[in-house]
C-alpha cells in the first residue's frame, strides 16, 4: 500500500462499565453496556467499515466491548490487545498510531476516555457539517465512535491531519 492511500481511523470508547470492587482494569460491562455494544457493532457494520486491524485495550471492559461489537461484523478483523491503550495520554495514543504498519488502511482503536475524545478532537483538522461541535458537546459517551480519514503514512499522524467524517453514539 502506498503512503498516499486514504486511511480511516475508528475510535470506539468502551461500553458502559460497572463500578465494582474489582481493580479499574478488571471492571466488567454493566447491563447497559452489554446492550449498547452490539448496537455499536451494527452501526459499524452498516457503515461499511471493516477494519484491517483492531487495537484494543487490555482492560476487561474494552475486551468485552470488542467481543460484542465484533460479533456484529461480517468478518472479524485481526485484533491486537494493546497494554499501551489503557490510561493512555493523547501523546501516547498518537505515538501508538505512528507505529501502525502502512499495510493497514482501516484501523479501529477500542479504548477509554479521556483519551478517545482527546484523540478525535486533536486529529480532526476538519469535520463534516456539525460533527465536531456535536462530538465535543456530547463528551464522547460510552460506546461512542468517531470516524476520521486522512491520506498518508501512519508515521505522519499528528494534530489536525484528519477529517472527522462520522460521529455516533447510542444515545443520539
FENCORZI-V527113 format. One record per pair of residues at least 24 apart in sequence whose ideal C-beta (glycine too) atoms are under 6 Angstrom apart, sorted by the first residue. I is the first residue (numbers start at 0). J is the second residue. Records with the same first field share a line. If there is no record, write none. Layout:
I: J, J
This chain:
0: 101, 102
2: 151, 152
3: 150
4: 104
5: 150
6: 104, 149
7: 105, 148
8: 106, 147
9: 107, 144, 146
10: 108, 115, 119, 145
11: 109, 144
12: 112, 115, 139, 141, 143
13: 60, 61, 64
14: 64, 141, 142
15: 141
16: 60
24: 58
25: 59
26: 60
27: 59
28: 60, 63
35: 142, 169
36: 64, 67, 68
37: 67, 71
38: 169
39: 68, 142
40: 68, 71
41: 71
42: 167
44: 71, 72
48: 105
49: 74
50: 76, 105, 106, 107
51: 103, 104, 105
52: 76, 77, 103, 106
53: 78, 107
54: 79, 81, 108
55: 80, 109
56: 84, 85, 110
57: 82, 85
58: 85
61: 109
65: 109
84: 110
87: 114
89: 117, 121
92: 118
96: 153, 156
97: 154, 156
99: 153
101: 152
112: 139
115: 139
119: 145
121: 158
122: 147, 161
123: 161, 163
124: 159
125: 162
126: 163
127: 164
130: 163, 166
131: 163
134: 166
137: 168
140: 168
142: 169
143: 168
